[in-house]
Every structure is written in structure tokens, then in C-alpha cells.
Amino acid sequence: MPYRQNRMKAGQLYQDFIVDLAWGQGLVIALYSSEEYQKGVGESRTGAEIKYDERYAETGNIYIETAEKAYPRNGEYWPSGIYANEKTWLYLIGDYDIVFIFPKNLLILLDKSNKYQRKQIKTSQGFIIPDCDAKKYGTVWYPKSSGKIKKLTDDLAQQGKELHYLATKDNNQFTLWG
């Protein structure tokens, strides 16, 4: 099976897994399958996008895509991932042992913070969120741990301050913390 088809199939299987997992937690994700709906409306009726990070277990990092090419070729990348569709608001990413759930606007703020390592391969550009930050900023599901969902947050007040800083860093919004 060619590379792109193989990646698409792996991603579709993961999406089905997440749809079932989310259903069991009371979150209904209705995915669109046609290219026309995905490009025109979004990945799902729910506004959720699901991404399979096959290398998470190996790297301990989450890769957030920001631009892509369908095939390795000369020329520019085009917006994808968190920049692909304005109607997507929720981002679920991980593997079969751990799933991170982020509001898309938070991922955009993290990208614009320039705090995270950039990565570019032949077909994709993005940034890397280390496991500790992914667990700090996202909701975490552990599908292999008896179906129990855990939210990992060390310090909510500190997390709020960091998110506020990222949200107001480049503009003149009011400040909640001095």
C-alpha cells in the first residue's frame, strides 16, 4: 500500500477508535467522510478533529501539524491541522494508550508563543509539545486504564496564569495577574 494510503488508513482506524471511546464518555463525534464535507464543513459535525500520533510512545511528544503537502514535492506547504478549518474547535490527538484533548484556540496560542520546537518533514510542518506540557494544558484520557478518564493538572492557578500570559502576550488586553 502506498505511503499516503497507509497513513490515511491508520488515521481512519484511530478515528473510529476515538469515536467509540468518546461515545462511552458522553461525547458524540459525528465524522464526515467525503473530501467535500471535510474541506467545506470540517472533519466532524461536532467540530472535533482527531489526529493519530503514531510516534508518541517512541518520542514522548505530541506533534501538532500546522501545514502540509499531500506528496513530497517542491513548492509551498498549505495550512492544515490547527490552521485548516475555522469550524473545528476541539482537537483530540494521541495513540491507543493516551489521548490528549485540547481546544484548538489553545493550540494556536501555544504555536504563536514560539516556545516549542518546530519540525518540518517532506510532507508536514508543525511544532512539538512535550508530554509534560501536553498533560498540563490538555485533558487526558487513558483508554487502556479500565476506561477511566483522568485530568492531569499540577496547579490550576499556575496553568491559568500561563494561559493568560500566552493569550495576552502580543496584545494590550487587560491583565488579571500583576
Biotite code that builds the C-alpha atoms (Angstrom):
import biotite.structure as struc

atoms = struc.array([
    struc.Atom([0.000, 0.000, 0.000], chain_id="A", res_id=1, res_name="MET", atom_name="CA", element="C"),
    struc.Atom([1.466, 3.426, -0.937], chain_id="A", res_id=2, res_name="PRO", atom_name="CA", element="C"),
    struc.Atom([2.661, 5.671, 1.903], chain_id="A", res_id=3, res_name="TYR", atom_name="CA", element="C"),
    struc.Atom([-0.235, 8.182, 1.819], chain_id="A", res_id=4, res_name="ARG", atom_name="CA", element="C"),
    struc.Atom([-2.898, 5.464, 1.641], chain_id="A", res_id=5, res_name="GLN", atom_name="CA", element="C"),
    struc.Atom([-1.252, 3.625, 4.517], chain_id="A", res_id=6, res_name="ASN", atom_name="CA", element="C"),
    struc.Atom([-1.210, 6.788, 6.665], chain_id="A", res_id=7, res_name="ARG", atom_name="CA", element="C"),
    struc.Atom([-4.838, 7.566, 5.765], chain_id="A", res_id=8, res_name="MET", atom_name="CA", element="C"),
    struc.Atom([-5.955, 4.048, 6.750], chain_id="A", res_id=9, res_name="LYS", atom_name="CA", element="C"),
    struc.Atom([-4.091, 4.203, 10.073], chain_id="A", res_id=10, res_name="ALA", atom_name="CA", element="C"),
    struc.Atom([-5.688, 7.593, 10.771], chain_id="A", res_id=11, res_name="GLY", atom_name="CA", element="C"),
    struc.Atom([-9.185, 6.351, 9.896], chain_id="A", res_id=12, res_name="GLN", atom_name="CA", element="C"),
    struc.Atom([-8.858, 3.350, 12.209], chain_id="A", res_id=13, res_name="LEU", atom_name="CA", element="C"),
    struc.Atom([-7.721, 5.634, 15.013], chain_id="A", res_id=14, res_name="TYR", atom_name="CA", element="C"),
    struc.Atom([-10.640, 7.992, 14.352], chain_id="A", res_id=15, res_name="GLN", atom_name="CA", element="C"),
    struc.Atom([-13.069, 5.078, 14.704], chain_id="A", res_id=16, res_name="ASP", atom_name="CA", element="C"),
    struc.Atom([-11.390, 4.081, 17.971], chain_id="A", res_id=17, res_name="PHE", atom_name="CA", element="C"),
    struc.Atom([-11.706, 7.631, 19.332], chain_id="A", res_id=18, res_name="ILE", atom_name="CA", element="C"),
    struc.Atom([-15.344, 7.959, 18.200], chain_id="A", res_id=19, res_name="VAL", atom_name="CA", element="C"),
    struc.Atom([-16.182, 4.840, 20.238], chain_id="A", res_id=20, res_name="ASP", atom_name="CA", element="C"),
    struc.Atom([-14.100, 5.983, 23.199], chain_id="A", res_id=21, res_name="LEU", atom_name="CA", element="C"),
    struc.Atom([-15.709, 9.443, 23.186], chain_id="A", res_id=22, res_name="ALA", atom_name="CA", element="C"),
    struc.Atom([-19.197, 7.932, 22.866], chain_id="A", res_id=23, res_name="TRP", atom_name="CA", element="C"),
    struc.Atom([-18.573, 5.964, 26.058], chain_id="A", res_id=24, res_name="GLY", atom_name="CA", element="C"),
    struc.Atom([-17.729, 9.237, 27.808], chain_id="A", res_id=25, res_name="GLN", atom_name="CA", element="C"),
    struc.Atom([-20.829, 11.066, 26.545], chain_id="A", res_id=26, res_name="GLY", atom_name="CA", element="C"),
    struc.Atom([-19.110, 12.991, 23.738], chain_id="A", res_id=27, res_name="LEU", atom_name="CA", element="C"),
    struc.Atom([-20.700, 12.359, 20.355], chain_id="A", res_id=28, res_name="VAL", atom_name="CA", element="C"),
    struc.Atom([-18.328, 12.876, 17.424], chain_id="A", res_id=29, res_name="ILE", atom_name="CA", element="C"),
    struc.Atom([-20.051, 12.578, 14.060], chain_id="A", res_id=30, res_name="ALA", atom_name="CA", element="C"),
    struc.Atom([-17.299, 12.393, 11.431], chain_id="A", res_id=31, res_name="LEU", atom_name="CA", element="C"),
    struc.Atom([-17.710, 13.413, 7.799], chain_id="A", res_id=32, res_name="TYR", atom_name="CA", element="C"),
    struc.Atom([-16.156, 11.040, 5.292], chain_id="A", res_id=33, res_name="SER", atom_name="CA", element="C"),
    struc.Atom([-16.289, 12.935, 1.994], chain_id="A", res_id=34, res_name="SER", atom_name="CA", element="C"),
    struc.Atom([-13.493, 15.282, 0.998], chain_id="A", res_id=35, res_name="GLU", atom_name="CA", element="C"),
    struc.Atom([-16.093, 17.925, 0.087], chain_id="A", res_id=36, res_name="GLU", atom_name="CA", element="C"),
    struc.Atom([-17.633, 17.968, 3.570], chain_id="A", res_id=37, res_name="TYR", atom_name="CA", element="C"),
    struc.Atom([-14.279, 17.788, 5.313], chain_id="A", res_id=38, res_name="GLN", atom_name="CA", element="C"),
    struc.Atom([-12.949, 20.776, 3.368], chain_id="A", res_id=39, res_name="LYS", atom_name="CA", element="C"),
    struc.Atom([-16.204, 22.748, 3.354], chain_id="A", res_id=40, res_name="GLY", atom_name="CA", element="C"),
    struc.Atom([-17.691, 21.976, 6.753], chain_id="A", res_id=41, res_name="VAL", atom_name="CA", element="C"),
    struc.Atom([-14.910, 20.385, 8.772], chain_id="A", res_id=42, res_name="GLY", atom_name="CA", element="C"),
    struc.Atom([-13.796, 16.980, 9.946], chain_id="A", res_id=43, res_name="GLU", atom_name="CA", element="C"),
    struc.Atom([-16.936, 16.426, 12.006], chain_id="A", res_id=44, res_name="SER", atom_name="CA", element="C"),
    struc.Atom([-20.382, 17.775, 12.753], chain_id="A", res_id=45, res_name="ARG", atom_name="CA", element="C"),
    struc.Atom([-19.188, 18.191, 16.340], chain_id="A", res_id=46, res_name="THR", atom_name="CA", element="C"),
    struc.Atom([-16.322, 20.499, 15.404], chain_id="A", res_id=47, res_name="GLY", atom_name="CA", element="C"),
    struc.Atom([-13.780, 17.951, 16.637], chain_id="A", res_id=48, res_name="ALA", atom_name="CA", element="C"),
    struc.Atom([-10.684, 16.870, 14.744], chain_id="A", res_id=49, res_name="GLU", atom_name="CA", element="C"),
    struc.Atom([-8.928, 13.606, 15.548], chain_id="A", res_id=50, res_name="ILE", atom_name="CA", element="C"),
    struc.Atom([-5.224, 13.036, 14.862], chain_id="A", res_id=51, res_name="LYS", atom_name="CA", element="C"),
    struc.Atom([-3.234, 9.857, 15.363], chain_id="A", res_id=52, res_name="TYR", atom_name="CA", element="C"),
    struc.Atom([0.304, 10.470, 16.639], chain_id="A", res_id=53, res_name="ASP", atom_name="CA", element="C"),
    struc.Atom([1.932, 7.129, 15.907], chain_id="A", res_id=54, res_name="GLU", atom_name="CA", element="C"),
    struc.Atom([5.271, 8.233, 17.311], chain_id="A", res_id=55, res_name="ARG", atom_name="CA", element="C"),
    struc.Atom([4.030, 9.459, 20.711], chain_id="A", res_id=56, res_name="TYR", atom_name="CA", element="C"),
    struc.Atom([5.074, 6.287, 22.586], chain_id="A", res_id=57, res_name="ALA", atom_name="CA", element="C"),
    struc.Atom([8.521, 6.484, 20.990], chain_id="A", res_id=58, res_name="GLU", atom_name="CA", element="C"),
    struc.Atom([9.143, 10.222, 21.453], chain_id="A", res_id=59, res_name="THR", atom_name="CA", element="C"),
    struc.Atom([7.026, 11.222, 24.450], chain_id="A", res_id=60, res_name="GLY", atom_name="CA", element="C"),
    struc.Atom([5.965, 14.298, 22.468], chain_id="A", res_id=61, res_name="ASN", atom_name="CA", element="C"),
    struc.Atom([2.826, 15.366, 20.655], chain_id="A", res_id=62, res_name="ILE", atom_name="CA", element="C"),
    struc.Atom([3.279, 16.654, 17.112], chain_id="A", res_id=63, res_name="TYR", atom_name="CA", element="C"),
    struc.Atom([0.823, 19.409, 16.156], chain_id="A", res_id=64, res_name="ILE", atom_name="CA", element="C"),
    struc.Atom([0.599, 19.901, 12.402], chain_id="A", res_id=65, res_name="GLU", atom_name="CA", element="C"),
    struc.Atom([0.284, 23.431, 11.035], chain_id="A", res_id=66, res_name="THR", atom_name="CA", element="C"),
    struc.Atom([0.900, 22.919, 7.288], chain_id="A", res_id=67, res_name="ALA", atom_name="CA", element="C"),
    struc.Atom([1.182, 20.048, 4.823], chain_id="A", res_id=68, res_name="GLU", atom_name="CA", element="C"),
    struc.Atom([1.789, 18.757, 1.314], chain_id="A", res_id=69, res_name="LYS", atom_name="CA", element="C"),
    struc.Atom([-0.085, 15.728, 0.001], chain_id="A", res_id=70, res_name="ALA", atom_name="CA", element="C"),
    struc.Atom([3.132, 14.363, -1.540], chain_id="A", res_id=71, res_name="TYR", atom_name="CA", element="C"),
    struc.Atom([6.811, 15.257, -1.208], chain_id="A", res_id=72, res_name="PRO", atom_name="CA", element="C"),
    struc.Atom([7.397, 17.862, -3.916], chain_id="A", res_id=73, res_name="ARG", atom_name="CA", element="C"),
    struc.Atom([8.847, 21.314, -4.490], chain_id="A", res_id=74, res_name="ASN", atom_name="CA", element="C"),
    struc.Atom([6.619, 24.225, -3.613], chain_id="A", res_id=75, res_name="GLY", atom_name="CA", element="C"),
    struc.Atom([4.892, 25.629, -0.612], chain_id="A", res_id=76, res_name="GLU", atom_name="CA", element="C"),
    struc.Atom([3.033, 23.924, 2.191], chain_id="A", res_id=77, res_name="TYR", atom_name="CA", element="C"),
    struc.Atom([-0.599, 24.866, 2.769], chain_id="A", res_id=78, res_name="TRP", atom_name="CA", element="C"),
    struc.Atom([-2.393, 25.387, 6.093], chain_id="A", res_id=79, res_name="PRO", atom_name="CA", element="C"),
    struc.Atom([-3.563, 22.188, 7.754], chain_id="A", res_id=80, res_name="SER", atom_name="CA", element="C"),
    struc.Atom([-4.037, 20.732, 11.202], chain_id="A", res_id=81, res_name="GLY", atom_name="CA", element="C"),
    struc.Atom([-4.883, 23.534, 13.622], chain_id="A", res_id=82, res_name="ILE", atom_name="CA", element="C"),
    struc.Atom([-4.966, 26.075, 10.770], chain_id="A", res_id=83, res_name="TYR", atom_name="CA", element="C"),
    struc.Atom([-7.026, 24.020, 8.300], chain_id="A", res_id=84, res_name="ALA", atom_name="CA", element="C"),
    struc.Atom([-10.622, 24.809, 9.180], chain_id="A", res_id=85, res_name="ASN", atom_name="CA", element="C"),
    struc.Atom([-12.164, 27.611, 11.205], chain_id="A", res_id=86, res_name="GLU", atom_name="CA", element="C"),
    struc.Atom([-15.130, 25.440, 12.248], chain_id="A", res_id=87, res_name="LYS", atom_name="CA", element="C"),
    struc.Atom([-13.009, 22.945, 14.167], chain_id="A", res_id=88, res_name="THR", atom_name="CA", element="C"),
    struc.Atom([-12.812, 23.913, 17.837], chain_id="A", res_id=89, res_name="TRP", atom_name="CA", element="C"),
    struc.Atom([-11.724, 20.692, 19.567], chain_id="A", res_id=90, res_name="LEU", atom_name="CA", element="C"),
    struc.Atom([-8.573, 18.698, 18.863], chain_id="A", res_id=91, res_name="TYR", atom_name="CA", element="C"),
    struc.Atom([-8.086, 15.088, 20.017], chain_id="A", res_id=92, res_name="LEU", atom_name="CA", element="C"),
    struc.Atom([-4.602, 13.667, 19.463], chain_id="A", res_id=93, res_name="ILE", atom_name="CA", element="C"),
    struc.Atom([-2.625, 10.723, 20.769], chain_id="A", res_id=94, res_name="GLY", atom_name="CA", element="C"),
    struc.Atom([-2.285, 6.986, 20.355], chain_id="A", res_id=95, res_name="ASP", atom_name="CA", element="C"),
    struc.Atom([-4.146, 3.929, 21.613], chain_id="A", res_id=96, res_name="TYR", atom_name="CA", element="C"),
    struc.Atom([-2.823, 4.296, 25.175], chain_id="A", res_id=97, res_name="ASP", atom_name="CA", element="C"),
    struc.Atom([-3.246, 8.040, 25.747], chain_id="A", res_id=98, res_name="ILE", atom_name="CA", element="C"),
    struc.Atom([-5.419, 10.741, 24.194], chain_id="A", res_id=99, res_name="VAL", atom_name="CA", element="C"),
    struc.Atom([-4.971, 14.488, 24.681], chain_id="A", res_id=100, res_name="PHE", atom_name="CA", element="C"),
    struc.Atom([-7.910, 16.823, 24.205], chain_id="A", res_id=101, res_name="ILE", atom_name="CA", element="C"),
    struc.Atom([-7.257, 20.495, 23.524], chain_id="A", res_id=102, res_name="PHE", atom_name="CA", element="C"),
    struc.Atom([-9.336, 23.451, 22.478], chain_id="A", res_id=103, res_name="PRO", atom_name="CA", element="C"),
    struc.Atom([-7.948, 24.398, 19.067], chain_id="A", res_id=104, res_name="LYS", atom_name="CA", element="C"),
    struc.Atom([-7.566, 28.054, 20.064], chain_id="A", res_id=105, res_name="ASN", atom_name="CA", element="C"),
    struc.Atom([-5.203, 26.979, 22.859], chain_id="A", res_id=106, res_name="LEU", atom_name="CA", element="C"),
    struc.Atom([-3.027, 25.081, 20.377], chain_id="A", res_id=107, res_name="LEU", atom_name="CA", element="C"),
    struc.Atom([-2.890, 28.169, 18.155], chain_id="A", res_id=108, res_name="ILE", atom_name="CA", element="C"),
    struc.Atom([-1.779, 30.247, 21.170], chain_id="A", res_id=109, res_name="LEU", atom_name="CA", element="C"),
    struc.Atom([0.891, 27.667, 22.008], chain_id="A", res_id=110, res_name="LEU", atom_name="CA", element="C"),
    struc.Atom([2.113, 27.751, 18.391], chain_id="A", res_id=111, res_name="ASP", atom_name="CA", element="C"),
    struc.Atom([2.273, 31.547, 18.342], chain_id="A", res_id=112, res_name="LYS", atom_name="CA", element="C"),
    struc.Atom([4.164, 31.597, 21.652], chain_id="A", res_id=113, res_name="SER", atom_name="CA", element="C"),
    struc.Atom([7.242, 30.260, 19.805], chain_id="A", res_id=114, res_name="ASN", atom_name="CA", element="C"),
    struc.Atom([8.020, 28.291, 22.961], chain_id="A", res_id=115, res_name="LYS", atom_name="CA", element="C"),
    struc.Atom([8.017, 24.938, 21.188], chain_id="A", res_id=116, res_name="TYR", atom_name="CA", element="C"),
    struc.Atom([10.413, 23.252, 18.776], chain_id="A", res_id=117, res_name="GLN", atom_name="CA", element="C"),
    struc.Atom([9.410, 23.492, 15.107], chain_id="A", res_id=118, res_name="ARG", atom_name="CA", element="C"),
    struc.Atom([9.591, 20.401, 12.946], chain_id="A", res_id=119, res_name="LYS", atom_name="CA", element="C"),
    struc.Atom([9.463, 20.006, 9.176], chain_id="A", res_id=120, res_name="GLN", atom_name="CA", element="C"),
    struc.Atom([9.450, 16.815, 7.157], chain_id="A", res_id=121, res_name="ILE", atom_name="CA", element="C"),
    struc.Atom([8.837, 16.242, 3.447], chain_id="A", res_id=122, res_name="LYS", atom_name="CA", element="C"),
    struc.Atom([5.042, 16.435, 3.759], chain_id="A", res_id=123, res_name="THR", atom_name="CA", element="C"),
    struc.Atom([4.353, 18.274, 7.006], chain_id="A", res_id=124, res_name="SER", atom_name="CA", element="C"),
    struc.Atom([5.271, 21.251, 9.203], chain_id="A", res_id=125, res_name="GLN", atom_name="CA", element="C"),
    struc.Atom([4.345, 21.704, 12.830], chain_id="A", res_id=126, res_name="GLY", atom_name="CA", element="C"),
    struc.Atom([5.558, 22.005, 16.382], chain_id="A", res_id=127, res_name="PHE", atom_name="CA", element="C"),
    struc.Atom([6.242, 19.596, 19.214], chain_id="A", res_id=128, res_name="ILE", atom_name="CA", element="C"),
    struc.Atom([4.608, 19.723, 22.640], chain_id="A", res_id=129, res_name="ILE", atom_name="CA", element="C"),
    struc.Atom([6.499, 17.716, 25.276], chain_id="A", res_id=130, res_name="PRO", atom_name="CA", element="C"),
    struc.Atom([4.466, 15.211, 27.265], chain_id="A", res_id=131, res_name="ASP", atom_name="CA", element="C"),
    struc.Atom([4.646, 17.253, 30.488], chain_id="A", res_id=132, res_name="CYS", atom_name="CA", element="C"),
    struc.Atom([3.142, 20.329, 28.777], chain_id="A", res_id=133, res_name="ASP", atom_name="CA", element="C"),
    struc.Atom([0.540, 18.275, 26.916], chain_id="A", res_id=134, res_name="ALA", atom_name="CA", element="C"),
    struc.Atom([-0.596, 16.831, 30.254], chain_id="A", res_id=135, res_name="LYS", atom_name="CA", element="C"),
    struc.Atom([-0.575, 20.294, 31.807], chain_id="A", res_id=136, res_name="LYS", atom_name="CA", element="C"),
    struc.Atom([-2.634, 22.027, 29.103], chain_id="A", res_id=137, res_name="TYR", atom_name="CA", element="C"),
    struc.Atom([-4.878, 19.228, 27.863], chain_id="A", res_id=138, res_name="GLY", atom_name="CA", element="C"),
    struc.Atom([-7.456, 16.870, 29.212], chain_id="A", res_id=139, res_name="THR", atom_name="CA", element="C"),
    struc.Atom([-6.011, 13.361, 29.220], chain_id="A", res_id=140, res_name="VAL", atom_name="CA", element="C"),
    struc.Atom([-7.827, 10.090, 28.562], chain_id="A", res_id=141, res_name="TRP", atom_name="CA", element="C"),
    struc.Atom([-6.193, 6.740, 29.243], chain_id="A", res_id=142, res_name="TYR", atom_name="CA", element="C"),
    struc.Atom([-8.184, 4.270, 27.130], chain_id="A", res_id=143, res_name="PRO", atom_name="CA", element="C"),
    struc.Atom([-6.212, 1.225, 28.350], chain_id="A", res_id=144, res_name="LYS", atom_name="CA", element="C"),
    struc.Atom([-6.758, 2.002, 32.049], chain_id="A", res_id=145, res_name="SER", atom_name="CA", element="C"),
    struc.Atom([-10.157, 0.387, 32.634], chain_id="A", res_id=146, res_name="SER", atom_name="CA", element="C"),
    struc.Atom([-11.941, 3.133, 30.687], chain_id="A", res_id=147, res_name="GLY", atom_name="CA", element="C"),
    struc.Atom([-11.257, 5.665, 33.436], chain_id="A", res_id=148, res_name="LYS", atom_name="CA", element="C"),
    struc.Atom([-10.559, 9.234, 32.382], chain_id="A", res_id=149, res_name="ILE", atom_name="CA", element="C"),
    struc.Atom([-8.125, 11.343, 34.343], chain_id="A", res_id=150, res_name="LYS", atom_name="CA", element="C"),
    struc.Atom([-7.470, 15.048, 34.171], chain_id="A", res_id=151, res_name="LYS", atom_name="CA", element="C"),
    struc.Atom([-3.849, 15.763, 34.967], chain_id="A", res_id=152, res_name="LEU", atom_name="CA", element="C"),
    struc.Atom([-3.152, 19.224, 36.262], chain_id="A", res_id=153, res_name="THR", atom_name="CA", element="C"),
    struc.Atom([-0.498, 20.006, 38.827], chain_id="A", res_id=154, res_name="ASP", atom_name="CA", element="C"),
    struc.Atom([-1.562, 23.527, 39.702], chain_id="A", res_id=155, res_name="ASP", atom_name="CA", element="C"),
    struc.Atom([-4.690, 25.121, 38.220], chain_id="A", res_id=156, res_name="LEU", atom_name="CA", element="C"),
    struc.Atom([-3.727, 28.633, 39.317], chain_id="A", res_id=157, res_name="ALA", atom_name="CA", element="C"),
    struc.Atom([-0.323, 28.357, 37.622], chain_id="A", res_id=158, res_name="GLN", atom_name="CA", element="C"),
    struc.Atom([-1.900, 26.893, 34.486], chain_id="A", res_id=159, res_name="GLN", atom_name="CA", element="C"),
    struc.Atom([-4.359, 29.794, 34.376], chain_id="A", res_id=160, res_name="GLY", atom_name="CA", element="C"),
    struc.Atom([-1.528, 32.315, 34.672], chain_id="A", res_id=161, res_name="LYS", atom_name="CA", element="C"),
    struc.Atom([0.425, 30.649, 31.868], chain_id="A", res_id=162, res_name="GLU", atom_name="CA", element="C"),
    struc.Atom([-2.602, 30.507, 29.580], chain_id="A", res_id=163, res_name="LEU", atom_name="CA", element="C"),
    struc.Atom([-3.413, 34.134, 30.360], chain_id="A", res_id=164, res_name="HIS", atom_name="CA", element="C"),
    struc.Atom([0.168, 35.131, 29.553], chain_id="A", res_id=165, res_name="TYR", atom_name="CA", element="C"),
    struc.Atom([0.027, 33.347, 26.196], chain_id="A", res_id=166, res_name="LEU", atom_name="CA", element="C"),
    struc.Atom([-3.335, 34.912, 25.370], chain_id="A", res_id=167, res_name="ALA", atom_name="CA", element="C"),
    struc.Atom([-2.241, 38.478, 26.179], chain_id="A", res_id=168, res_name="THR", atom_name="CA", element="C"),
    struc.Atom([1.451, 38.347, 25.269], chain_id="A", res_id=169, res_name="LYS", atom_name="CA", element="C"),
    struc.Atom([1.245, 40.170, 21.935], chain_id="A", res_id=170, res_name="ASP", atom_name="CA", element="C"),
    struc.Atom([-1.711, 42.451, 22.536], chain_id="A", res_id=171, res_name="ASN", atom_name="CA", element="C"),
    struc.Atom([-2.832, 45.076, 25.026], chain_id="A", res_id=172, res_name="ASN", atom_name="CA", element="C"),
    struc.Atom([-5.615, 43.193, 26.778], chain_id="A", res_id=173, res_name="GLN", atom_name="CA", element="C"),
    struc.Atom([-6.216, 43.757, 30.482], chain_id="A", res_id=174, res_name="PHE", atom_name="CA", element="C"),
    struc.Atom([-4.176, 41.790, 32.970], chain_id="A", res_id=175, res_name="THR", atom_name="CA", element="C"),
    struc.Atom([-5.709, 39.610, 35.685], chain_id="A", res_id=176, res_name="LEU", atom_name="CA", element="C"),
    struc.Atom([-2.418, 38.902, 37.425], chain_id="A", res_id=177, res_name="TRP", atom_name="CA", element="C"),
    struc.Atom([0.111, 41.653, 38.107], chain_id="A", res_id=178, res_name="GLY", atom_name="CA", element="C"),
])
